[in-house]
């Protein structure tokens, strides 16, 4: 137990009138056992944004178990600040997560979770100026187009080497698939940009990191944990993050396409689906950003790791890329050809 971290946790809990007994770290979250029970103490990256989001969440969370609200301090704040760090204290939820269910082959939670997410997004939809979104889309298309040119430059670099490394060979074999995925993402981003014709566009309150390990399956219903990253944005950002987090489990499953389409249909039945959202989700799912960043470091000479380690990292990055590509293909049909929103 690190003495400095132990002291920080004790000081943070003192703001709630709690005494620390023991703690266990899980990435950014710490499970704390106190004289008042079990809690999850989570680091907050932006205290001001989090407080504003919590103010908006309060009314919804009182009606639904889907949102887990933080424990307020005696002064009513959803965060406590210790030095230059901010923390939020949440009740500890003792339940299996959706990640455990996935490993056991259990999928019944998927439509229920996406219906709950759709209802939440619908409850917190508001119009926002479209001009900044159009500018961001233009920047995105320009950046992705430059990356398309970089693929060709890297291919020429690899082909010109007298003794190509295993990483070079892996790139050459993956180049066509990477190009097709990037082309699909660019085309979808252009369609998204073309659909932004009005003065406003819809944004919702996002969780920003809805992955299976943050979805608790409790007797009361599905609870989405850790809202410390909540902020406004397009609803499909949550969807893209969620579907991408499923890619490793779904890569080798023959029923993946059917389950994903059923899940997305469940979402669309509960929330009106805008045409530009389909294009944005497609762009986010097809964009091979992680593997492009890996090969950019390799071909620029920035990578300094051992070649064997880099080769293994390249293989892992490509496996994740192929899993996400399969995911994007599985979701492409309902996005473009099967509008199933219940308009009533």
TORLUM-899780 format. One record per residue (C-alpha): residue in three letters; z, x, y negated. Coordinates in nm, 2 decimals, m for minus. Each point is the difference from the previous one (the first is absolute). Layout:
REM residues N
- pavex | Z | X | Y
- ala | Z | X | Y
...
***
This chain:
REM residues 344
- pavex | Z | X | Y
- unk | 0.00 | 0.00 | 0.00
- unk | m0.12 | 0.17 | m0.32
- unk | 0.30 | 0.02 | m0.25
- unk | m0.22 | m0.05 | m0.31
- unk | m0.17 | m0.31 | 0.14
- unk | 0.33 | m0.13 | 0.13
- unk | 0.14 | 0.02 | m0.35
- unk | m0.30 | m0.18 | m0.15
- unk | 0.03 | m0.28 | 0.25
- unk | 0.37 | m0.04 | m0.06
- unk | m0.05 | m0.02 | m0.38
- unk | m0.29 | m0.25 | 0.04
- unk | 0.22 | m0.22 | 0.22
- unk | 0.29 | 0.02 | m0.24
- unk | m0.21 | m0.21 | m0.24
- unk | 0.03 | m0.28 | 0.25
- unk | 0.37 | 0.05 | 0.07
- unk | m0.08 | 0.13 | 0.35
- unk | 0.14 | 0.31 | 0.18
- unk | m0.23 | 0.20 | 0.23
- unk | 0.10 | 0.06 | 0.36
- unk | m0.31 | 0.14 | 0.15
- unk | m0.38 | 0.00 | m0.06
- unk | m0.33 | 0.07 | 0.18
- unk | m0.33 | 0.07 | m0.18
- unk | m0.32 | m0.17 | 0.08
- unk | m0.26 | 0.16 | m0.24
- unk | 0.07 | m0.15 | m0.35
- unk | 0.26 | m0.25 | 0.14
- unk | 0.35 | 0.09 | 0.10
- unk | 0.20 | m0.23 | 0.24
- unk | 0.35 | 0.01 | m0.14
- unk | 0.31 | m0.12 | 0.17
- unk | 0.26 | m0.10 | m0.26
- unk | 0.34 | m0.17 | m0.02
- unk | m0.20 | m0.31 | m0.09
- unk | m0.25 | 0.00 | 0.28
- unk | m0.34 | 0.15 | 0.08
- unk | m0.27 | 0.04 | m0.27
- unk | m0.33 | 0.18 | m0.06
- unk | 0.01 | 0.22 | m0.31
- unk | m0.36 | 0.07 | m0.12
- unk | m0.13 | 0.24 | m0.26
- unk | m0.19 | m0.18 | m0.28
- unk | m0.30 | 0.19 | m0.15
- unk | m0.02 | m0.21 | m0.32
- unk | 0.32 | m0.17 | m0.09
- unk | m0.14 | m0.20 | m0.30
- unk | m0.30 | m0.14 | 0.20
- unk | 0.23 | m0.08 | 0.29
- unk | 0.24 | m0.20 | m0.23
- unk | m0.28 | m0.20 | m0.15
- unk | m0.13 | m0.08 | 0.35
- unk | 0.34 | m0.11 | 0.12
- unk | 0.04 | m0.24 | m0.29
- unk | m0.33 | m0.16 | 0.10
- unk | 0.10 | m0.01 | 0.37
- unk | 0.33 | m0.17 | m0.03
- unk | m0.11 | m0.36 | 0.00
- unk | m0.24 | 0.04 | 0.29
- unk | 0.25 | 0.20 | 0.21
- unk | 0.26 | m0.27 | m0.03
- unk | m0.24 | m0.24 | 0.18
- unk | m0.15 | 0.23 | 0.26
- unk | 0.15 | 0.27 | 0.23
- unk | m0.33 | 0.20 | m0.03
- unk | 0.13 | 0.20 | m0.30
- unk | 0.32 | 0.20 | 0.04
- unk | 0.17 | 0.03 | m0.34
- unk | 0.21 | 0.30 | m0.09
- unk | 0.38 | m0.03 | m0.04
- unk | 0.07 | m0.01 | m0.37
- unk | 0.25 | 0.23 | m0.17
- unk | 0.31 | m0.16 | m0.16
- unk | m0.20 | 0.00 | m0.33
- unk | m0.29 | m0.19 | 0.16
- unk | m0.25 | 0.29 | 0.03
- unk | m0.21 | 0.03 | 0.31
- unk | 0.02 | 0.39 | m0.02
- unk | 0.26 | 0.26 | m0.06
- unk | m0.09 | 0.34 | m0.16
- unk | 0.16 | 0.32 | 0.12
- unk | m0.11 | 0.30 | m0.21
- unk | m0.38 | m0.01 | 0.00
- unk | m0.02 | m0.23 | 0.31
- unk | 0.00 | m0.37 | 0.03
- unk | 0.11 | m0.19 | 0.31
- unk | m0.02 | m0.36 | 0.12
- unk | 0.25 | m0.14 | 0.26
- unk | m0.13 | m0.25 | 0.25
- unk | 0.18 | m0.19 | 0.28
- unk | m0.06 | 0.17 | 0.33
- unk | m0.22 | m0.22 | 0.22
- unk | 0.08 | 0.04 | 0.37
- unk | m0.32 | m0.11 | 0.17
- unk | m0.30 | 0.14 | 0.18
- unk | m0.30 | 0.08 | m0.22
- unk | m0.36 | m0.09 | 0.04
- unk | m0.06 | 0.36 | 0.10
- unk | 0.22 | m0.05 | 0.31
- unk | m0.19 | m0.32 | 0.07
- unk | m0.33 | 0.18 | m0.01
- unk | 0.11 | 0.26 | 0.24
- unk | 0.11 | m0.28 | 0.24
- unk | m0.34 | m0.17 | m0.03
- unk | 0.14 | m0.29 | m0.20
- unk | m0.23 | m0.15 | m0.27
- unk | 0.14 | m0.35 | m0.07
- unk | 0.16 | 0.13 | m0.32
- unk | m0.33 | 0.10 | m0.16
- unk | m0.14 | m0.34 | m0.13
- unk | 0.35 | m0.10 | m0.10
- unk | 0.05 | 0.31 | m0.21
- unk | m0.34 | m0.03 | m0.17
- unk | 0.06 | m0.37 | m0.08
- unk | 0.33 | 0.10 | m0.16
- unk | m0.17 | 0.28 | m0.19
- unk | m0.27 | m0.24 | m0.12
- unk | 0.26 | m0.25 | m0.12
- unk | 0.19 | 0.27 | m0.18
- unk | m0.32 | 0.13 | m0.17
- unk | m0.10 | m0.36 | m0.10
- unk | 0.35 | m0.06 | m0.15
- unk | m0.03 | 0.31 | m0.22
- unk | m0.36 | m0.01 | m0.11
- unk | m0.08 | 0.04 | m0.37
- unk | m0.31 | 0.07 | m0.21
- unk | m0.04 | 0.35 | m0.14
- unk | m0.27 | 0.16 | m0.23
- unk | m0.31 | 0.09 | 0.20
- unk | m0.12 | 0.28 | m0.23
- unk | 0.24 | 0.27 | 0.14
- unk | m0.08 | m0.11 | 0.35
- unk | m0.37 | 0.04 | m0.07
- unk | 0.06 | 0.35 | m0.15
- unk | 0.20 | 0.10 | 0.31
- unk | m0.27 | m0.13 | 0.23
- unk | m0.26 | 0.21 | m0.19
- unk | 0.21 | 0.31 | 0.03
- unk | 0.05 | m0.07 | 0.37
- unk | m0.37 | m0.04 | 0.07
- unk | m0.07 | 0.32 | m0.20
- unk | 0.26 | 0.20 | 0.20
- unk | m0.12 | m0.13 | 0.33
- unk | m0.36 | 0.07 | m0.08
- unk | 0.10 | 0.36 | m0.09
- unk | 0.17 | 0.03 | 0.34
- unk | m0.32 | m0.12 | 0.16
- unk | m0.17 | 0.30 | m0.15
- unk | 0.28 | 0.22 | 0.11
- unk | m0.06 | m0.10 | 0.36
- unk | m0.36 | 0.14 | m0.02
- unk | 0.13 | 0.32 | m0.16
- unk | 0.26 | 0.05 | 0.27
- unk | m0.27 | m0.06 | 0.27
- unk | m0.22 | 0.27 | m0.16
- unk | 0.31 | 0.23 | m0.01
- unk | 0.08 | m0.05 | 0.37
- unk | m0.37 | 0.04 | 0.10
- unk | m0.03 | 0.33 | m0.19
- unk | 0.30 | 0.17 | 0.17
- unk | m0.09 | 0.26 | 0.26
- unk | 0.32 | m0.07 | 0.19
- unk | 0.11 | m0.36 | m0.06
- unk | 0.36 | m0.08 | 0.06
- unk | 0.12 | m0.28 | 0.23
- unk | 0.07 | m0.20 | m0.32
- unk | m0.36 | 0.05 | m0.12
- unk | m0.12 | m0.13 | 0.33
- unk | 0.22 | m0.30 | m0.01
- unk | m0.13 | m0.08 | m0.35
- unk | m0.36 | 0.03 | 0.10
- unk | 0.05 | m0.24 | 0.29
- unk | 0.19 | m0.25 | m0.22
- unk | m0.23 | 0.03 | m0.31
- unk | m0.22 | m0.29 | 0.08
- unk | 0.29 | m0.24 | 0.07
- unk | 0.17 | 0.12 | m0.32
- unk | m0.32 | m0.06 | m0.20
- unk | m0.04 | m0.35 | 0.13
- unk | 0.36 | m0.09 | m0.07
- unk | m0.02 | 0.14 | m0.35
- unk | m0.33 | m0.18 | m0.07
- unk | 0.16 | m0.33 | 0.12
- unk | 0.30 | 0.05 | m0.23
- unk | m0.22 | 0.08 | m0.30
- unk | m0.22 | m0.30 | 0.06
- unk | 0.31 | m0.23 | 0.04
- unk | 0.15 | 0.15 | m0.32
- unk | m0.32 | m0.08 | m0.19
- unk | 0.01 | m0.36 | 0.12
- unk | 0.36 | m0.02 | m0.12
- unk | m0.10 | 0.14 | m0.34
- unk | m0.29 | m0.25 | m0.03
- unk | 0.23 | m0.29 | 0.07
- unk | 0.23 | 0.08 | m0.29
- unk | m0.20 | m0.19 | m0.26
- unk | 0.28 | m0.20 | m0.18
- unk | 0.26 | 0.11 | m0.25
- unk | 0.28 | m0.03 | 0.25
- unk | 0.06 | 0.07 | 0.37
- unk | 0.29 | m0.10 | 0.23
- unk | 0.28 | 0.24 | 0.08
- unk | 0.31 | m0.07 | 0.21
- unk | 0.34 | 0.16 | 0.06
- unk | m0.06 | 0.26 | 0.28
- unk | 0.24 | 0.15 | 0.25
- unk | m0.24 | 0.31 | 0.00
- unk | 0.12 | 0.13 | 0.34
- unk | 0.01 | m0.29 | 0.26
- unk | m0.02 | 0.19 | 0.33
- unk | 0.13 | m0.12 | 0.34
- unk | 0.31 | 0.22 | m0.02
- unk | 0.11 | m0.19 | m0.32
- unk | m0.05 | m0.35 | 0.16
- unk | 0.32 | m0.12 | 0.16
- unk | m0.03 | m0.28 | 0.26
- unk | 0.33 | m0.19 | m0.05
- unk | 0.12 | m0.34 | 0.14
- unk | m0.03 | m0.14 | m0.36
- unk | m0.36 | 0.11 | m0.02
- unk | m0.21 | 0.30 | m0.11
- unk | 0.16 | 0.23 | m0.26
- unk | m0.19 | 0.26 | m0.19
- unk | 0.23 | 0.29 | m0.07
- unk | 0.01 | 0.26 | m0.29
- unk | m0.15 | m0.15 | m0.31
- unk | 0.07 | 0.31 | m0.21
- unk | m0.38 | 0.05 | m0.06
- unk | m0.07 | m0.35 | m0.12
- unk | m0.26 | m0.03 | m0.28
- unk | m0.29 | m0.21 | m0.13
- unk | m0.35 | 0.06 | 0.14
- unk | m0.28 | m0.16 | 0.21
- unk | 0.13 | m0.18 | 0.31
- unk | m0.24 | 0.18 | 0.23
- unk | 0.19 | 0.32 | m0.07
- unk | 0.29 | m0.12 | 0.21
- unk | m0.25 | m0.12 | 0.27
- unk | m0.18 | 0.33 | 0.01
- unk | 0.32 | 0.20 | 0.04
- unk | 0.12 | m0.24 | 0.27
- unk | m0.32 | 0.00 | 0.20
- unk | m0.03 | 0.38 | m0.03
- unk | 0.36 | 0.04 | 0.14
- unk | m0.11 | m0.19 | 0.31
- unk | m0.30 | 0.23 | 0.07
- unk | 0.17 | 0.24 | 0.24
- unk | 0.13 | m0.29 | 0.23
- unk | m0.33 | m0.19 | m0.01
- unk | m0.25 | 0.29 | 0.04
- unk | m0.01 | m0.02 | 0.38
- unk | 0.06 | m0.38 | 0.04
- unk | m0.30 | m0.22 | 0.10
- unk | 0.16 | m0.31 | m0.16
- unk | 0.05 | 0.17 | m0.34
- unk | m0.29 | m0.17 | m0.17
- unk | 0.11 | m0.35 | 0.11
- unk | 0.36 | 0.05 | m0.10
- unk | m0.09 | 0.15 | m0.34
- unk | m0.24 | m0.28 | m0.08
- unk | 0.25 | m0.26 | 0.10
- unk | 0.27 | 0.17 | m0.22
- unk | m0.23 | 0.02 | m0.30
- unk | m0.10 | m0.37 | 0.05
- unk | 0.37 | m0.09 | 0.00
- unk | 0.03 | 0.18 | m0.34
- unk | m0.30 | m0.17 | m0.15
- unk | 0.11 | m0.35 | 0.11
- unk | 0.31 | 0.04 | m0.22
- unk | m0.15 | 0.16 | m0.30
- unk | m0.33 | m0.05 | m0.18
- unk | m0.23 | 0.29 | 0.07
- unk | m0.20 | 0.13 | m0.30
- unk | m0.35 | 0.14 | 0.07
- unk | 0.07 | 0.34 | m0.15
- unk | 0.31 | 0.04 | 0.21
- unk | m0.21 | 0.01 | 0.32
- unk | m0.20 | 0.29 | m0.14
- unk | 0.31 | 0.19 | m0.12
- unk | 0.17 | m0.03 | 0.33
- unk | m0.31 | 0.12 | 0.18
- unk | m0.02 | 0.30 | m0.24
- unk | 0.36 | 0.09 | 0.06
- unk | m0.03 | m0.02 | 0.38
- unk | m0.32 | 0.20 | 0.02
- unk | 0.09 | 0.28 | m0.25
- unk | 0.08 | 0.32 | 0.21
- unk | 0.22 | 0.15 | m0.27
- unk | 0.25 | 0.19 | 0.22
- unk | m0.26 | 0.18 | 0.21
- unk | m0.21 | 0.08 | m0.31
- unk | 0.30 | 0.16 | m0.16
- unk | 0.06 | 0.21 | 0.31
- unk | m0.36 | 0.13 | 0.01
- unk | 0.00 | 0.05 | m0.38
- unk | 0.29 | 0.24 | 0.04
- unk | m0.17 | 0.17 | 0.29
- unk | m0.34 | 0.06 | m0.16
- unk | 0.15 | 0.10 | m0.34
- unk | 0.21 | 0.27 | 0.16
- unk | 0.33 | m0.15 | m0.11
- unk | 0.12 | m0.05 | 0.35
- unk | 0.22 | 0.30 | 0.10
- unk | 0.14 | m0.12 | 0.34
- unk | m0.08 | 0.16 | 0.33
- unk | m0.35 | m0.10 | 0.14
- unk | 0.15 | m0.14 | 0.32
- unk | 0.24 | m0.22 | m0.20
- unk | m0.28 | m0.11 | m0.23
- unk | m0.23 | m0.09 | 0.29
- unk | 0.28 | m0.22 | 0.15
- unk | 0.05 | m0.16 | m0.34
- unk | m0.38 | m0.06 | m0.03
- unk | 0.00 | m0.17 | 0.34
- unk | 0.30 | m0.22 | m0.10
- unk | m0.16 | m0.09 | m0.34
- unk | m0.33 | m0.09 | 0.18
- unk | 0.18 | m0.21 | 0.26
- unk | 0.17 | m0.20 | m0.28
- unk | m0.34 | m0.03 | m0.18
- unk | m0.17 | m0.14 | 0.31
- unk | 0.28 | m0.25 | 0.05
- unk | m0.03 | m0.12 | m0.36
- unk | m0.37 | m0.03 | 0.03
- unk | 0.03 | m0.22 | 0.31
- unk | 0.26 | m0.20 | m0.20
- unk | m0.24 | m0.05 | m0.29
- unk | m0.29 | m0.10 | 0.23
- unk | 0.23 | m0.25 | 0.18
- unk | 0.08 | m0.16 | m0.34
- unk | m0.35 | 0.00 | m0.15
- unk | m0.12 | m0.32 | 0.16
- unk | 0.27 | m0.24 | m0.15
- unk | m0.02 | 0.18 | m0.33
- unk | m0.37 | m0.07 | m0.05
- unk | m0.12 | m0.27 | 0.24
- unk | 0.29 | m0.24 | 0.08
- unk | 0.16 | m0.16 | m0.31
- unk | 0.27 | m0.21 | 0.15
- unk | 0.23 | m0.07 | m0.29
- unk | 0.15 | m0.35 | m0.01
- unk | m0.10 | m0.08 | m0.36
- unk | 0.21 | m0.31 | m0.01
***
